Amino acid sequence: MLRQHVIKRVQDLLGLSIFTARNFEVTTTSEQPLTIRFALNTNFYFIVELDEVNLDSCTIEMAPGKVENVAIQHYEYFSIEEIYQLIPTWIECLEQEVKALAGDGPEIRRCIQKFEELLEEHITDPDSHFTEGEKSEWMERLSALEESFVSLREQNSAMSEKLTQAIEQIEMYKVLLDGTKKGAWIRSFGKAIIGTFGVVLNSKSGQVITGEITKKLIGEE
């Protein structure tokens, strides 16, 4: 099993993307020193498995791969530094896959772009805290977002577990409005929710509802 300082380094690497470390489940066992699963879609993963005979060697399986849906590579020597280098490669593939899922809806792309611009506007004073008025405004937006995810969950039972996780994340960000610096909250929330968009955009109904979600977040409704 990997030591906690290694797990922490892995989590830091996961956060250097459009996602946050909270978007991933990281586990370690004696047989599989490192397993990373994308929490919103567990079909996406990065697994390191030791050879049963030669424990110095390992197999790394990641989905998605650079070209294939699943890429498997055997290594004669297990090296944590090699893993540190491979994780960003896998994250890049994951970002591409999530963005590809979102790429079918031009209206949604426009809303997400405007949402990202809205987030940037709020980072003009990143070390300040939200005013009472700003907290009230974001609470309304988060509640509207939560209602939309609940509606999507009722229409798509296959995504129920993942959407429940997204709803729980929204509740967490409501709490974090108090006491968290504005810049840190906005960046973390922005990465979390934009990462969620790509996962739910795998159906026409999902695209329509997600378009409504983004409009509520950017204040068009």
Summary of the structure (lengths in Angstrom):
residues: 221
radius of gyration: 18.9
end to end distance: 49.8
largest distance: 62.1
contacts: 659
relative contact order: 0.13
helix: 59%
strand: 13%
